[in-house]
Amino acid sequence: MAPRTVPDRMTLTIDILMGLGLALAAGIRPFLPALVAGAASRADFFVDFGSTSFAFLEATWWLALMAAATVAALLLRDRIAASAPAAAALSGVAIGMGALLFAGALADDGYAWWPGVLAGLGAAWLSGAATRGLFTRAAARLDEQAASHLPVYAEGVAGLLALLAITVRPVAFVAVAFFAWLLAGGRRREGEKYAGLRSLR
């Protein structure tokens, strides 16, 4: 097999950045990023899943499902927040969606899609863990009504990040660094809190 040319390597890098950004977005909230990516692909707007094994990501039924799931998740946000199994299930869907979108991004230009599954799982887990901790801390400081709107803000951030991942792909570098910093900071604060509690015993 002939080695890939420099433009081919550049294309791969760009596809990786898009996949990374989409997976990070899906880790925050799974359905709106999938809707954004599918709609962009349907319009051939910087991405096209149509000629790949992931063509369903731009299918009408998939887009309708993602739109309905986005609305349902927002309407049921209080019930999801109050139910540990429901919240865990949504987190699992988010990680799976990250893997799916990263794989589709690699397949777009004919690259092997399976590494995107592994990378997407990791990226979606990172952003999900980081933002979950952030919103948990924020909810503890807000009244009940204000805290109930946090999923709406998360949905907006996820949708915006998905759009930027498609149109301004280097944003993925910034996003992954931010989520890693956010997660590390959250764990450091948790460690300090537990250390303080132990010292009071």
Secondary structure, DSSP 8 states (H G I E B T S, - for coil): -----HHHHHHHHHHHHHHHHHHHHHHH-SHHHHHHHHHHHHTTSS---TTSTTGGGGSHHHHHHHHHHHHHHHHTHHHHHH-HHHHHHHHHHHHHHHHHHHHHHHHHTT--SHHHHHHHHHHHHHHHHHHHHHHHHHHHHS-HHHHTTHHHHHHHHHHHHHHHHHHSTTHHHHHHHHHHHHHHHHHHHHHHHHHHHHHH-
